[in-house]
């Protein structure tokens, strides 16, 4: 779905953030992008969405190099949607309906097509009853779902989430992750930038570690989080479930599994077998 080749990006003040990123993302994958602050996660997402133009290197979508003319950018915005960490950066219209309609309208959809797309997206994110309300008076969880709906209305094939559950309480965080999983089950490729190693370990098909603007590792969560040297070098912590599993193994309180548990529920099942 996405091929990134020797991607470099330097901000106007001369700060080089991406220093030669090489990465391939398969269609339908769930990819967690990890790394410390300043590693380039958000900048990479803005390059994938066409907000930033690569200083060097290139990005291919479905095998075609990203084009930065008007037609090319319309194609990118149709295919790749980004949901920022803070919903306030994306909400600016007077009501939710207009917010979600903004993208399709600018892509040149007809009036009926815009309406159908808006209502489908509102329904998908369970916010239809909010369509006439001002976005800035919504709760944090509602705002996040509206921003996702505003991106879904353009029927993207790829969704980029920058710290999707940041500032959400546990209930709304779980609900949003369930919605993200549902979208992925419908065929949408998901990339998630996160500091939450527990979430990445439990959720992702693949974990990508960015550090100092380059990819330090890309592999299954087991491959990445069992690499002690990598974690030390990049400042990442071992996920809680994996740490607890190892401690229980060392104490002889559980038997080893074919593969380590990734969620609390899987760990509980191992404990209950004893």
MARFI-320281 format. One record per residue: residue in one letter; x, y, z of N, C-alpha, C in turn; residue number from 0. Coordinates in Angstrom, 1 decimal, padded with zeros to 4 digits. Each point is the difference from the previous one (the first is absolute). Example, Ala and Ser with C-alpha at 12.3 -4.5 7.8 and 13.67 -1.06 7.14 Angstrom:
<rs>
R r    nxx    nyy    nzz   caxx   cayy   cazz    cxx    cyy    czz   k
R a  013.2 -005.7  007.8 -000.9  001.2  000.0  000.9  001.2  000.0   0
R s -000.4  001.1 -000.7  000.9  001.1  000.0 -000.8  001.1  000.8   1
</rs>
This chain:
<rs>
R r    nxx    nyy    nzz   caxx   cayy   cazz    cxx    cyy    czz   k
R x  000.8 -001.2  000.0 -000.8  001.2  000.0  000.9  001.3  000.0   0
R x  001.0  000.0  000.9  000.9  001.2  000.0  001.4 -000.5  000.0   1
R x  000.8  000.6 -000.8  001.5 -000.2  000.0  000.7  001.3  000.2   2
R x  000.8  000.1  001.0  000.8  001.2  000.3  001.5 -000.3 -000.2   3
R x  000.6  000.8 -000.9  001.4 -000.2 -000.4  000.8  001.1  000.3   4
R x  001.0 -000.2  000.9  001.0  001.0  000.4 -000.5  001.4  000.2   5
R x -001.1  000.0  000.8 -000.8  001.3  000.2  000.8  000.9  001.0   6
R x  000.2  001.2 -000.4  000.6  001.0  000.9 -000.9  001.2  000.0   7
R x -000.1  000.6  001.2 -000.8  001.3  000.1  000.8  000.9  000.9   8
R x  000.2  001.3 -000.5  000.6  001.0  000.8 -001.0  001.2  000.1   9
R x -000.2  000.5  001.2 -000.9  001.1  000.2  000.7  001.3 -000.5  10
R x -000.8  001.1 -000.3  000.6  001.2 -000.5  001.1  000.6  000.9  11
R x  000.0 -000.3  001.3  001.1  000.6  000.8  001.3 -000.8  000.0  12
R x  000.0 -001.1 -000.9  001.2 -000.8 -000.1  000.0 -001.3  000.8  13
R x -001.0 -000.2  000.8 -000.1 -001.2  000.8 -000.3 -001.2 -000.8  14
R x  000.9 -001.0 -000.1 -000.3 -001.2 -000.8 -000.6 -001.0  001.0  15
R x -001.3 -000.4 -000.3 -000.7 -000.9  000.9  000.0 -001.4 -000.5  16
R x -000.2 -000.2 -001.3  000.1 -001.3 -000.6  001.3 -000.1 -000.8  17
R x  000.7 -001.1  000.2  001.4 -000.1 -000.5  000.2 -001.2 -000.8  18
R x -001.0 -000.4 -000.8  000.2 -001.1 -000.9 -000.9 -001.2  000.5  19
R x -001.3  000.2 -000.1 -000.9 -001.0  000.5 -000.4 -001.0 -001.2  20
R x  000.2 -001.3  000.3 -000.4 -001.0 -001.0 -001.0 -000.9  000.7  21
R x -001.1 -000.2 -000.6 -001.1 -000.7  000.6 -001.0 -000.5 -001.0  22
R x -000.6 -001.1  000.2 -001.1 -000.5 -000.9 -001.2 -000.4  000.9  23
R x -001.2  000.4 -000.4 -001.2 -000.2  000.8 -000.9 -000.8 -000.9  24
R x -000.5 -001.2  000.4 -000.8 -000.8 -000.8 -001.5  000.4  000.2  25
R x -000.8 -000.3 -001.0 -001.4  000.3  000.1 -000.7 -000.8  001.1  26
R x -000.8  000.8  000.8 -000.7 -000.6  001.1  000.8 -000.3  001.3  27
R x  001.3  000.5  000.0  000.8 -000.2  001.2 -000.4  000.9  001.1  28
R x  000.3 -000.4  001.2 -000.1  000.8  001.2  001.4  000.3  000.5  29
R x  000.5  001.2 -000.1  001.4  000.3  000.2  000.1  001.0  001.2  30
R x  000.7 -000.3  001.0  000.3  000.9  001.1  001.4  000.7 -000.3  31
R x  000.0  001.3  000.0  001.3  000.7 -000.2  000.4  000.6  001.4  32
R x  001.1 -000.5  000.5  000.5  000.4  001.3  001.3  000.8 -000.1  33
R x  000.2  000.7  001.1  001.3  000.7  000.0 -000.1  001.2  001.0  34
R x  001.1  000.5  000.5  000.0  001.1  000.9 -000.5  001.3 -000.6  35
R x -000.3  001.0  000.8 -000.4  001.3 -000.6  001.2  000.5 -000.9  36
R x -000.4  000.6 -001.1  001.0  000.5 -000.9  000.6 -001.1 -001.0  37
R x -000.5 -001.2  000.1  000.5 -001.1 -000.8 -000.5  000.2 -001.5  38
R x -001.1  000.7 -000.2 -000.4  000.2 -001.4 -001.4 -000.6 -000.3  39
R x -000.7 -000.5  001.0 -001.2 -000.7 -000.2 -001.1  000.9 -000.7  40
R x -000.2  001.1  000.6 -001.1  001.0 -000.5  000.4  000.5 -001.3  41
R x  001.3  000.3 -000.2  000.5  000.6 -001.3 -000.2 -001.1 -001.1  42
R x  000.3 -001.2  000.3 -000.2 -001.1 -001.0 -001.4 -000.1 -000.4  43
R x -001.0  000.1  001.0 -001.4  000.0 -000.4 -000.4  001.2 -000.9  44
R x  000.5  001.1  000.3 -000.3  001.2 -000.8  000.6 -000.1 -001.4  45
R x  001.1 -000.7 -000.1  000.6 -000.3 -001.4 -000.9 -001.0 -000.7  46
R x -000.5 -001.0  000.7 -000.9 -001.0 -000.6 -001.3  000.6 -000.5  47
R x -000.5  001.0  000.7 -001.2  000.7 -000.4  000.2  001.1 -001.0  48
R x  001.2  000.3 -000.3  000.3  001.1 -001.0  000.1  001.4  000.6  49
R x -000.2  000.1  001.3  000.1  001.3  000.6  001.5  000.6 -000.1  50
R x  000.9 -000.9  000.2  001.4  000.3 -000.2  000.5 -000.7 -001.2  51
R x  000.8  000.7 -000.8  000.6 -000.6 -001.2  001.4 -000.4  000.3  52
R x  000.3 -001.3 -000.3  001.3 -000.5  000.3  001.2  000.8 -000.5  53
R x  001.0  000.3  000.8  001.2  000.7 -000.4  000.8 -000.9 -001.0  54
R x  000.1 -001.3  000.3  000.6 -001.0 -000.9 -000.8 -001.3  000.2  55
R x  000.3 -000.9 -001.0 -000.7 -001.3  000.0 -001.4  000.2 -000.5  56
R x -000.8 -001.1  000.1 -001.3  000.0 -000.6 -001.0 -001.0  000.8  57
R x -001.3  000.3 -000.2 -001.0 -000.8  000.6 -000.9 -000.6 -001.2  58
R x -000.2 -001.3  000.0 -000.9 -000.6 -001.0 -001.2 -000.5  000.6  59
R x -001.2  000.4 -000.6 -001.3 -000.5  000.4 -000.5 -001.0 -001.0  60
R x -000.2 -001.2  000.4 -000.4 -001.1 -001.0  001.0  000.0 -001.2  61
R x  001.3  000.2  000.3  001.0 -000.1 -001.1  000.2  001.2 -000.8  62
R x -000.8  001.1  000.3  000.2  001.2 -000.8  000.6  001.1  000.9  63
R x  001.0  000.7 -000.5  000.7  001.1  000.8 -001.0  001.1  000.3  64
R x  000.0  000.5  001.2 -000.9  001.1  000.4  000.3  001.2 -000.8  65
R x -001.0  000.6 -000.6  000.1  001.2 -000.8 -000.5  001.2  000.8  66
R x  000.7  001.1 -000.1 -000.4  001.2  000.9 -000.7  001.1 -000.7  67
R x -000.5 -000.3 -001.3 -000.8  001.0 -000.6 -001.5 -000.2  000.5  68
R x -000.9  000.8 -000.4 -001.3  000.0  000.5 -000.7 -001.3 -000.2  69
R x  000.1 -000.6 -001.1 -000.6 -001.3 -000.3  000.6 -001.1  000.9  70
R x  001.3  000.0  000.1  000.7 -000.9  000.9 -000.4  000.1  001.4  71
R x -000.1  001.2  000.5 -000.3  000.2  001.4 -001.5 -000.4  000.3  72
R x -000.9  000.2 -000.9 -001.4 -000.5  000.1  000.0 -001.5  000.1  73
R x  000.8 -000.7 -000.8  000.1 -001.4  000.1  000.5 -000.5  001.3  74
R x  001.1  000.7  000.5  000.6 -000.4  001.4 -001.1  000.2  001.1  75
R x -000.7  001.1 -000.1 -001.0  000.3  001.1 -001.1 -001.0  000.0  76
R x -000.3 -000.5 -001.2 -001.1 -001.0 -000.1  000.5 -001.3  000.6  77
R x  001.2 -000.3 -000.2  000.5 -001.3  000.4  000.6 -000.1  001.5  78
R x  000.5  001.2  000.4  000.7  000.0  001.3 -000.6  001.1  000.9  79
R x -000.6 -000.5  001.1 -000.6  001.0  000.9  000.8  000.0  001.3  80
R x  000.2  001.2  000.6  000.7  000.1  001.3 -000.9  000.5  001.1  81
R x  000.1 -000.6  001.2 -000.7  000.5  001.1  001.0  000.4  001.1  82
R x  000.0  001.3  000.2  001.1  000.6  000.9 -000.3 -000.3  001.5  83
R x  001.0  000.1  000.8 -000.1 -000.3  001.4 -001.0  000.9  000.7  84
R x  000.0  001.3 -000.3 -000.9  000.9  000.6 -001.2  000.3 -001.0  85
R x -001.2 -000.4  000.3 -001.1  000.3 -000.9 -000.2  001.4 -000.3  86
R x  000.4  000.9  000.9 -000.2  001.5 -000.2  000.7  000.5 -001.3  87
R x  001.1 -000.7 -000.4  000.7  000.4 -001.1 -000.7 -000.3 -001.3  88
R x -001.1 -000.8  000.0 -000.7 -000.4 -001.2 -001.4  000.5  000.0  89
R x -000.5  000.5  001.1 -001.4  000.5  000.1 -000.1  001.5 -000.1  90
R x -000.7  000.4 -001.0 -000.1  001.5 -000.2 -001.3  000.4 -000.6  91
R x -000.9 -000.9 -000.4 -001.3  000.4 -000.5 -001.1  000.3  001.1  92
R x -001.1  000.6 -000.4 -001.0  000.4  001.0 -000.8 -001.2  000.5  93
R x -000.1 -001.1 -000.7 -000.7 -001.1  000.6  000.6 -001.3 -000.6  94
R x -000.3 -001.1  000.6  000.6 -001.3 -000.3 -000.2 -000.4 -001.4  95
R x -001.3  000.2 -000.5 -000.3 -000.4 -001.4  001.0  000.7 -001.0  96
R x  000.1  001.4  000.2  000.9  000.7 -001.0  001.5 -000.5  000.2  97
R x  000.3 -000.3  001.2  001.4 -000.5  000.3  000.3 -001.2 -000.9  98
R x -001.0 -001.0  000.1  000.2 -001.2 -000.7 -000.1  000.1 -001.5  99
R x -000.8  001.0 -000.4 -000.2  000.3 -001.4  001.1  000.7 -000.7 100
R x  000.9  000.6  000.8  001.0  000.9 -000.6  000.9 -000.7 -001.0 101
R x  000.5 -001.2  000.4  000.9 -000.8 -000.8 -000.7 -000.4 -001.4 102
R x -001.1 -000.7  000.1 -000.6 -000.4 -001.3 -000.4  001.2 -000.9 103
R x -000.4  001.1  000.6 -000.3  001.2 -000.8  001.2  000.5 -000.7 104
R x  001.2  000.0  000.6  001.2  000.5 -000.6  000.6 -001.0 -001.0 105
R x -000.4 -001.3  000.1  000.4 -001.0 -001.0 -000.9  000.1 -001.2 106
R x -001.0  000.8  000.0 -000.9  000.2 -001.2 -001.2 -000.9  000.0 107
R x -000.4 -000.6  001.1 -001.1 -000.9  000.0 -001.3  000.9 -000.3 108
R x -001.0 -000.6 -000.6 -001.3  000.6 -000.3 -000.7  000.1  001.4 109
R x -001.1  000.9  000.0 -000.7  000.3  001.2 -000.6 -001.3  000.7 110
R x -000.6 -000.8 -000.8 -000.6 -001.3  000.5  001.1 -000.9  000.5 111
R x  001.1 -000.1 -000.8  001.1 -000.8  000.4  000.7  000.4  001.3 112
R x  000.1  001.3  000.2  000.5  000.6  001.2 -000.9 -000.4  001.2 113
R x -001.3  000.2 -000.2 -001.0 -000.4  001.1  000.1 -001.4  000.3 114
R x  000.0 -000.9 -001.0  000.0 -001.4  000.3  001.3 -000.4  000.7 115
R x  001.1  000.6 -000.4  001.3 -000.3  000.6  000.1  000.4  001.5 116
R x -000.6  001.2  000.2  000.0  000.6  001.4 -000.8 -000.9  000.9 117
R x -001.2 -000.4 -000.4 -000.9 -000.8  000.8  000.5 -001.4  000.3 118
R x  000.7 -000.5 -001.0  000.6 -001.4  000.1  001.1  000.1  001.1 119
R x  000.8  001.1 -000.1  001.2  000.1  000.9 -000.5  000.3  001.4 120
R x -001.0  000.9  000.1 -000.5  000.3  001.4 -000.6 -001.3  000.6 121
R x -000.7 -000.8 -000.8 -000.5 -001.2  000.6  001.1 -001.0  000.3 122
R x  001.0 -000.1 -000.8  001.1 -000.9  000.3  000.7  000.3  001.3 123
R x  000.1  001.3  000.4  000.6  000.3  001.2 -001.0  000.3  001.1 124
R x -001.2 -000.3 -000.2 -001.1  000.1  001.0 -000.1  001.4  000.5 125
R x  000.0  001.0 -000.9 -000.1  001.4  000.4 -001.1  000.7 -000.8 126
R x -000.9 -000.7 -000.6 -001.1  000.6 -000.8 -000.8  001.0  000.8 127
R x -000.3 -000.3  001.3 -000.8  000.9  000.8  000.7  001.3  000.3 128
R x  001.3  000.1 -000.3  000.7  001.2  000.2  000.1  000.9 -001.2 129
R x -000.6 -000.3 -001.1  000.3  000.6 -001.3 -000.3  001.5  000.1 130
R x -000.9  000.5  000.8 -000.3  001.4  000.0  000.6  000.8  001.1 131
R x  000.9 -000.7  000.8  000.6  000.7  001.1  001.4  000.6 -000.3 132
R x  000.4  001.1  000.6  001.3  000.6 -000.2  001.1 -001.0  000.5 133
R x  001.0 -000.3 -000.8  001.0 -001.0  000.4  000.7  000.4  001.3 134
R x  000.2  001.3  000.3  000.9  000.4  001.1 -000.8 -000.2  001.4 135
R x -001.2 -000.3 -000.1 -000.8 -000.2  001.3 -000.1 -001.5  000.3 136
R x  000.6 -000.9 -000.8 -000.1 -001.4  000.2  001.1 -000.5  001.0 137
R x -000.2 -001.2  000.5  001.0 -000.5  000.9  001.2 -000.5 -000.8 138
R x  001.1 -000.3  000.8  001.2 -000.4 -000.7 -000.2 -001.3 -000.9 139
R x -000.8 -000.9  000.5 -000.2 -001.3 -000.7 -000.9  000.3 -001.3 140
R x -001.0  000.9  000.2 -000.8  000.3 -001.1  000.7  000.8 -001.1 141
R x  000.9  000.9  000.4  000.8  000.7 -001.0  000.9 -000.9 -000.8 142
R x  000.6 -001.0  000.7  000.9 -000.9 -000.6 -000.8 -000.8 -001.1 143
R x -001.2 -000.5  000.4 -000.8 -000.7 -001.0 -000.4  000.8 -001.2 144
R x -000.3  001.3  000.3 -000.4  000.9 -001.1  001.2  000.2 -001.0 145
R x  001.2  000.1  000.6  001.2  000.2 -000.9  000.2 -001.2 -000.9 146
R x -000.2 -001.2  000.6  000.1 -001.3 -000.8 -001.1  000.0 -001.0 147
R x -001.2  000.4  000.3 -001.1  000.1 -001.0  000.3  000.9 -001.1 148
R x  000.7  001.2  000.3  000.3  000.9 -001.0  001.0 -000.5 -001.0 149
R x  000.9 -000.9  000.4  000.9 -000.7 -000.9 -000.6 -001.1 -000.7 150
R x -000.9 -000.8  000.7 -000.7 -001.1 -000.7 -000.8  000.5 -001.1 151
R x -000.6  001.2  000.1 -000.9  000.5 -001.1  000.7  000.1 -001.3 152
R x  001.3 -000.1 -000.1  000.7  000.1 -001.3  000.4 -001.4 -000.4 153
R x -000.5 -001.1  000.7  000.2 -001.4 -000.4  001.5 -000.3 -000.2 154
R x  000.8  000.2  001.0  001.5 -000.3 -000.1  000.2 -001.5  000.0 155
R x  001.2 -000.3 -000.6  000.4 -001.4  000.1  001.1 -000.2  001.1 156
R x  000.5  001.1  000.5  001.0  000.0  001.0 -000.4  001.0  001.1 157
R x  000.1 -000.3  001.3 -000.3  001.0  001.0  001.2  000.0  000.9 158
R x  000.5  001.3  000.3  001.1  000.2  000.8 -000.5  000.7  001.3 159
R x  000.3 -000.7  001.1 -000.5  000.5  001.3  001.3  000.4  000.8 160
R x  000.0  001.3  000.5  001.1  000.5  000.8 -000.5  000.0  001.4 161
R x  000.5 -001.0  000.8 -000.4 -000.1  001.5 -001.5  000.0  000.1 162
R x -000.7 -001.0 -000.6 -001.5  000.1  000.0 -000.7  000.0  001.3 163
R x  000.6 -000.6  001.0 -000.7 -000.1  001.3  000.5  001.0  001.0 164
R x  000.9  000.9 -000.4  000.6  001.0  000.9 -001.2  000.9  000.6 165
R x  000.1  000.2  001.3 -001.0  000.9  000.7 -001.4 -000.6  000.1 166
R x -000.2 -001.3 -000.4 -001.3 -000.6  000.1  000.0 -000.9  001.3 167
R x -001.2  000.0  000.6 -000.1 -000.9  001.2  000.0 -001.5 -000.5 168
R x  000.2 -001.0  000.9  000.1 -001.4 -000.5 -001.2 -000.4 -000.8 169
R x -001.2  000.4  000.4 -001.2 -000.5 -000.7  000.0  000.5 -001.5 170
R x  000.2  001.4 -000.1  000.0  000.5 -001.4  001.2 -000.5 -000.8 171
R x  001.1 -000.2  000.7  001.2 -000.5 -000.7 -000.3 -001.4 -000.6 172
R x -000.7 -000.9  000.8 -000.3 -001.3 -000.4 -001.0  000.1 -001.2 173
R x -001.0  000.9  000.1 -001.0  000.1 -001.0  000.6  000.4 -001.3 174
R x  001.0  001.0  000.0  000.6  000.4 -001.2  000.9 -001.1 -000.6 175
R x  000.7 -000.8  000.8  000.8 -001.1 -000.5 -000.9 -001.0 -000.7 176
R x -001.2 -000.2  000.6 -000.9 -001.0 -000.6 -000.5  000.5 -001.4 177
R x -000.2  001.3 -000.1 -000.4  000.6 -001.3  001.2 -000.1 -001.0 178
R x  001.2  000.2  000.5  001.2 -000.1 -000.9  000.1 -001.5 -000.5 179
R x -000.2 -000.9  000.9  000.0 -001.4 -000.4 -001.1 -000.3 -001.0 180
R x -001.1  000.5  000.1 -001.1 -000.2 -000.9  000.3  000.5 -001.4 181
R x  000.6  001.2  000.0  000.4  000.6 -001.3  001.1 -000.8 -000.7 182
R x  000.9 -000.5  000.8  001.0 -000.9 -000.5 -000.6 -001.3 -000.6 183
R x -001.0 -000.5  000.7 -000.6 -001.2 -000.5 -000.7  000.2 -001.3 184
R x -000.4  001.2 -000.3 -000.6  000.4 -001.3  001.0  000.2 -001.1 185
R x  001.3 -000.2  000.4  001.0  000.1 -001.1  000.9  001.3  000.1 186
R x -000.3  000.9  000.9  000.8  001.2  000.1  001.4 -000.3  000.7 187
R x  001.0  000.4 -000.6  001.4 -000.1  000.6  000.1  001.1  001.1 188
R x  000.5 -000.5  001.1  000.1  000.9  001.2  001.5  000.2  000.4 189
R x  000.4  001.2  000.1  001.3  000.3  000.6 -000.3  000.9  001.3 190
R x  000.7 -000.4  001.1 -000.3  000.7  001.2  001.3  000.4  000.7 191
R x  000.3  001.3  000.1  001.1  000.5  000.7 -000.3  000.1  001.5 192
R x  000.8 -000.7  000.9 -000.4  000.0  001.4  001.2 -000.2  000.8 193
R x -000.1  000.5  001.3  001.0 -000.2  001.0 -000.4 -001.2  000.9 194
R x -001.2 -000.5 -000.2 -000.6 -001.0  000.9  000.5 -001.4 -000.5 195
R x  001.1 -000.5  000.7  000.5 -001.3 -000.5 -001.0 -001.1  000.3 196
R x -000.8  000.1  001.1 -000.9 -001.1  000.3 -001.1 -000.1 -001.1 197
R x -000.5  001.2 -000.5 -001.0  000.0 -001.0  000.6 -000.5 -001.3 198
R x  001.2  000.4 -000.4  000.7 -000.5 -001.2  000.2 -001.5  000.0 199
R x  000.4 -000.5  001.2  000.3 -001.4  000.1 -001.3 -000.9 -000.2 200
R x -001.0  000.5  000.6 -001.3 -000.7 -000.1 -000.7  000.1 -001.3 201
R x  000.2  001.1 -000.7 -000.9  000.4 -001.2  000.7 -000.3 -001.3 202
R x  001.3  000.3 -000.2  000.6  000.1 -001.3  000.3 -001.4 -000.6 203
R x -000.1  000.0 -001.3  000.6 -001.1 -000.8  001.5  000.1 -000.1 204
R x  000.4  001.3 -000.1  001.4  000.3 -000.1  000.4  001.3  000.8 205
R x  001.1  000.0  000.5  000.5  001.1  000.8  001.2  000.6 -000.8 206
R x  000.0  001.3 -000.2  001.1  000.7 -000.6  000.6  001.0  001.0 207
R x  001.3 -000.1  000.2  000.6  000.9  000.9  000.8  001.1 -000.7 208
R x -000.4  001.2  000.2  000.7  001.2 -000.6  000.9  000.6  001.1 209
R x  001.2  000.4 -000.3  000.9  000.6  000.9  001.0  000.9 -000.8 210
R x  000.0  001.3  000.4  000.9  000.9 -000.7 -000.3  000.1 -001.5 211
R x -001.2 -000.2 -000.4 -000.4  000.2 -001.4  000.3 -001.2 -000.9 212
R x  000.3 -001.1  000.6  000.2 -001.2 -000.8 -000.7 -001.2  000.6 213
R x -000.3 -001.0 -000.8 -000.7 -001.2  000.5  001.1 -000.9  000.7 214
R x -000.1 -000.2  001.3  000.9 -000.9  000.7 -000.4 -001.4  000.0 215
R x -001.3 -000.3 -000.2 -000.5 -001.4  000.0 -001.4  000.0 -000.6 216
R x -000.3 -001.1 -000.6 -001.4 -000.2 -000.6 -000.2 -001.5  000.1 217
R x -001.0 -000.5  000.8 -000.3 -001.4  000.1 -001.2 -000.2  000.8 218
R x -000.3 -001.3  000.3 -001.2 -000.3  000.8  000.3  000.6  001.4 219
R x -001.1  000.2  000.8  000.2  000.5  001.3  000.9 -000.9  000.9 220
R x -000.1 -001.3 -000.2  000.9 -000.9  000.7  001.5  000.2 -000.4 221
R x  000.2  000.2 -001.2  001.4  000.2 -000.5  000.6  001.3  000.6 222
R x -000.8  001.1 -000.1  000.4  001.3  000.5  000.2  000.0  001.5 223
R x -001.0 -000.4  000.7  000.0  000.2  001.5  000.8 -001.1  000.7 224
R x  000.4 -001.0 -000.7  000.9 -001.0  000.6  001.5  000.4 -000.3 225
R x  000.2  001.0 -000.7  001.4  000.5 -000.3  000.5  001.0  001.1 226
R x  000.6 -000.6  001.0  000.4  000.8  001.2  000.9  001.1 -000.4 227
R x  001.0 -000.2 -000.9  000.9  001.0 -000.4 -000.7  001.1 -000.7 228
R x -000.9 -000.3 -000.9 -000.7  001.0 -000.7 -000.8  000.9  001.0 229
R x -000.7 -000.6  000.9 -000.8  000.8  001.0  000.9  000.9  000.8 230
R x  001.2 -000.5  000.4  000.9  000.9  000.8  000.5  001.2 -000.9 231
R x  000.3 -000.3 -001.2  000.5  001.0 -000.9 -001.0  001.1 -000.4 232
R x -001.3 -000.4  000.0 -001.0  001.0 -000.5 -000.8  000.5  001.2 233
R x  000.2 -000.5  001.2 -000.7  000.5  001.2 -001.4 -000.5  000.1 234
R x -000.3 -001.1 -000.7 -001.4 -000.6  000.1  000.0 -001.0  001.2 235
R x -001.2 -000.1  000.6 -000.1 -000.9  001.1 -000.6 -001.3 -000.5 236
R x  000.2 -001.1  000.8 -000.6 -001.3 -000.3 -001.4  000.1  000.4 237
R x -001.0 -000.4 -000.8 -001.4  000.0  000.4 -000.3 -000.7  001.3 238
R x -000.9  000.5  000.7 -000.3 -000.5  001.3 -000.4 -001.5  000.0 239
R x -000.8 -000.4 -001.0 -000.5 -001.4 -000.1  001.2 -000.9 -000.2 240
R x  001.0  000.4 -000.8  001.2 -000.8 -000.3  000.9 -000.1  001.2 241
R x  000.1  001.2  000.7  000.8 -000.1  001.2 -000.6 -000.9  001.1 242
R x -001.3  000.1  000.1 -000.6 -000.9  001.0  000.1 -001.4 -000.4 243
R x -000.2 -000.3 -001.2  000.1 -001.4 -000.5  001.4 -000.6  000.3 244
R x  001.0  000.8 -000.3  001.4 -000.5  000.3  000.2 -000.2  001.5 245
R x -000.5  000.9  000.8  000.1 -000.2  001.4 -000.7 -001.2  000.5 246
R x -001.2 -000.3 -000.5 -000.7 -001.2  000.4  000.7 -001.3 -000.5 247
R x  000.6  000.1 -001.1  000.8 -001.1 -000.5  001.2 -000.3  000.9 248
R x  000.7  001.1  000.3  001.2 -000.2  000.9 -000.3 -000.6  001.3 249
R x -001.2  000.4  000.5 -000.4 -000.5  001.3 -000.6 -001.4  000.0 250
R x -000.2 -000.6 -001.2 -000.6 -001.3 -000.2 -001.5  000.0  000.2 251
R x -000.6  001.1  000.0 -001.5  000.0  000.4 -000.9 -000.3 -001.2 252
R x  000.6  000.2 -001.2 -000.8 -000.4 -001.2  000.9 -000.8 -001.0 253
R x -000.6 -000.6 -000.9  000.8 -000.7 -001.1  000.1  000.9 -001.2 254
R x  001.1 -000.2 -000.7  000.3  000.8 -001.2 -001.0 -000.3 -001.1 255
R x -000.4  001.0 -000.7 -000.9 -000.1 -001.1  000.7 -000.1 -001.3 256
R x -000.6 -000.4 -001.1  000.6  000.0 -001.3  000.5  001.4 -000.4 257
R x -000.8  001.0  000.4  000.4  001.4 -000.2 -000.4  000.8  001.2 258
R x  000.7  001.1  000.3 -000.4  000.7  001.2 -001.4  000.6 -000.1 259
R x -000.7  000.2  001.1 -001.3  000.7 -000.1  000.2  001.5 -000.3 260
R x -000.9  000.5 -000.7  000.0  001.4 -000.4 -000.9  000.9  000.7 261
R x -001.0 -000.6  000.6 -001.1  000.8  000.7 -000.1 -000.6  001.4 262
R x -000.6  000.9  000.9 -000.3 -000.4  001.4 -000.9 -001.3  000.0 263
R x -000.9 -000.1 -000.9 -000.9 -001.1 -000.1  000.7 -001.3 -000.3 264
R x  001.0  000.1 -000.9  000.8 -001.2 -000.4  000.9 -000.4  001.2 265
R x  000.5  001.0  000.7  000.8 -000.4  001.2 -000.8 -000.6  001.1 266
R x -001.2  000.5  000.2 -000.9 -000.5  001.0 -000.4 -001.5 -000.3 267
R x -000.2 -000.3 -001.3 -000.3 -001.3 -000.4  001.1 -001.0  000.3 268
R x  001.3  000.4 -000.2  001.1 -000.8  000.4  000.1 -000.3  001.5 269
R x -000.3  001.1  000.8  000.0 -000.2  001.4 -001.1 -000.9  000.5 270
R x -001.2  000.1 -000.6 -001.1 -000.8  000.4  000.2 -001.5 -000.4 271
R x  000.9 -000.3 -000.9  000.3 -001.4 -000.3  000.7 -000.7  001.1 272
R x  000.7  000.8  000.8  000.8 -000.7  001.1 -000.9 -000.5  001.1 273
</rs>
